[in-house]
Amino acid sequence: MAIIAIGAGHGINTPGKRTPAGEREWSFNNKVVSAAINYLGGYENATIVRLDDPTGNTDVPLTTRTNKANNANADILVSYHHNANTGQWGTWTGTETYHYPGSSSGNTLARAIHPSIVTAMGLRDRGVKSANFHMVRESNMPAILIEGGFMDSTIDIVKMRNNGVMDNTGKALADSIASYLGLVKKDGGGTGQGYVEIVTDSLWTYNTADWNDRAVVVNRGEVFTVIRDRFPVDGGYMYQIKSGLYITANPNYVRYYTR
């Protein structure tokens, strides 16, 4: 059994953690962390210890977070953030990952995870670095702090506002964690392959996990193979189908079944 301590940095109301447009850092952090937790659920023997408040309403103190990870005897710790420079819009850009100075295990974990985040975000690789951050200093296990991008960057904010990019980054994080820990994917628990059948006259599909990113219309009676089970998206739920497109999981519009 692998125990994974993971948390979205800060809380939704933490002072100063805003884009120049007023968007909250925690909201971006949470999209990646929630997606990662969802994807990790597809692996055998993965236990998740979430360190932040999943509602974002409370900024859980750093000591509380590291104590929780230590008391759980977690195998790794991942603290997910987005960076800021001046607090005003600029063109600085990039993804970076931190470990505690001199920690060889932290450095190994960082180098196992960082490339996948860079690829998923599609931003400049600012490298693996070390810093005396509480989250990596006070953790008893290999620990990293990821800065996915700059929330005061006119370049990076485009990625951060794209729910599909955030979801794919969460998947990249989950898959790289699984690779690092040697986890294997579940076989479906014996329930068989999942399918969705359209039960309304017509229905939009989506290019990404974003209700605004419409792709093509599908029609009543069409059946699609599900490659990602039901997951939350901005007040609703979606499936991902074999074509790579996304579709609503609302039972008023689709019927899910296995065989």
N, C-alpha and C positions, 0 to 999 in steps of 0.2 A: 504494500500500500504506500503510495506517495502522497505526502501532505504538502499542498501548495498554498502558501500565504500570499494573498494578492489584494491590492487595494487601489482605488482611485484617489489621487492626491486631493487634499483639502475637502471643503464642503461647498455646497452650492452658494452659500452666503458669506464665505470667507472674504474679508475686506481685501481689496486690491487684486484679487484673482479674476480679472476681467479682460476681455478684449477691448480695444478702443471703442467698439460699438456696444459694449455692455454685456456681451455674452459671457457666461460663467465657465471658468476653466473646468470645474468639476463635471459639468455637463459633457464636455468632450472626453475627459478622462473616463467617465462612467460608461460611455458608449463602447469604448475599447475593452474595458474590464468586463462589462456585462457580456459582450460577445465572446471574449476569451473564456469566461466561465461556462457559457453555453456550449462552446465547442469542446471544452475539456470534458464535459459530460458525455461526450462520445467515446471516451477512452476508458479502458478498464483500470480499476484500482487507483482512481484519482479522487482524493478528498480535498475539497476547497475550504480554506479558511479566509473569509472576506474580512479585511481589516478596516475598511471605511464603513460609514453608514450608507446602506444601499439606497436610501431616500435622498441622501445628500443634505438633509436638514441639520445634521450635527457634524461639525468638523471634529472628528475624533482625535484627541491629543496623540502626538507622535509616540509618547511613552506607552500609552494604552495600546497602540497598534503593535509596537515591537514586543511588548509583554505578551500580547495575545498570540503572536507568532511563536515566540519562545516557549510559552506554556503549552502550545499545541505540538511542540517538537517538529515544527515544519521542516521539510527537506530543502525548500528554497523560499525566498521572499522576492516579490516583484511589486514595486511601487510605481504606478503609472501617472505621468504628468504631461503637461504641455508648457512650453517655455515662454518667457517674455524678455524683451530687451529694454526698450525705453518706455513702453506703455503707449507710444504713438506709432501709427502705421509706418512701416519701413520695408526694405527688401532683404533684410537678413533672412536666413532660411536654414533648415536642416534638422536632422534627428541625431540625438546623442544619448549614450547610455553610461551610467556611472556605477562604480563599485567603490568600496572602501580602500583607501591607499594601503598598499602592501598585502591586500587579500588576494591570494592566488586563486582561491575557490570562487571568489566574487568575480575576478577577472575572467575565469573560465566560463562562468555562467553568462557574463555580459557578452563574451565573444560568441557564445552559442545562440544567444537570442537576438542581439543587435542587428545582424545582417537582414534578418527576416522583417524586422520593423522598418528598416530603411527601404527595402524593396516594396513593402506594402504601402508605405506612405508616398513613395516616389519622390522623395526630397533629397537634398544634399546630405551626404554621409559626413557628419561631424565627428564621428569616431567614438571609440570606447575611452572613457576618462575615469579618473578617480577624484573623489571629493569627500570631505569629512561631514557628510550628511547624516543626520540622526538615524534615518531608516536603514542605512547600510552599516553604520557604526555599531548600533546597539542590538543588532540581530545576531543570533547565535549560529545561523545557517548562512550559506551563500546567498547574498542579497544584492539586488540591483535597483537602481532608480532610472526610469526611462523618461526622456523628454521627447515626445513624438514629433513636435514641431513648435514653431513660434506663433502664439496666438495674437501677436501684434505685427505679424508679417503679412503683407498683401499677397504673398506667394503661398504661404503655408495655410492661411485661413481658408483658402479655396478647398484644400484637401479636408480640413477639419469640419467644414460645413457639409461635406458629402457623406451621407450616412453609409453609402456603399463602401467608401474608403475606410471609414471607422470600423465597419463590420469586418472587412477583409483584414484590417490590421489586427483586430481581435483574434481572427482565425490564425493569422500568422504567428501571433504570440502564443496561442494555445498549442499549435502544431510544433513550434520550436521548443516549448516547455516539454511537451510529450517526448520529443526526440532526445532532449537532454536527459530526461528521467528514464528513458527506455520504455515508455508506456505503449501499449498496443490498443488499437481501436476495438470497440465492442463489435460483436458479430450480429447485433440487432436483437439479442436476447431471445432468439427463436421466434420472433413475431413475424418474420418474413419481410419481403420488400414492400415499401409503402407506395401508394398511388393516390392521386387526387383526380376525381371526376368532376367536370363542370356541371352544376345543377341549376344554373340560371341561363337565360337566353344568350348572353354574351358577357365577357369579363376581360378587363385589362390584365396583362402581365407587365412586369417591370424589369428594367435592365439591371437595377441594383436594389438593395433593401431600402428603398425610398419611394414613398407613395406618389411623389411628383415625377418620378423618372419612368414614365410610361413607355412600354415597348410595343407589343402587338396585342390585338384582341383575339381571344379564343372563344369557342362556342359550346353550347350545351352538348353534353355527351362525349366531348373530347376527354381523354385520359392521359395523365402525365406521370412519369416516374419521379418520386421524391428523392432527392439526394441530401437534403437537410431538413430535419424535422421542424415542427412548429416552433417559432421563436418570436419574441416581442419586437415590434417596430412602431414607435410613435403612436401609442394608443391602440394598436391593433396587433395582429399576428400574421406572419407569412410562412410559406414553405419556399424552399428553393427546389426547382425541378431540373431534370437531367440536361436540358438545353443550356442551363446556367441562368435562365431567367427566374424571376421571383413571382409568387402568386399569393393572393390572400388566403388565409387559413380560416376565414369566417364560414361556419357551416351553413349559413344561408345561401352561400354561393358555390361552395365546393363540398364534395364528400370524400373523406379520407378513408382508405381501407388498406388491408394487407392481404397478401396471398403467397 
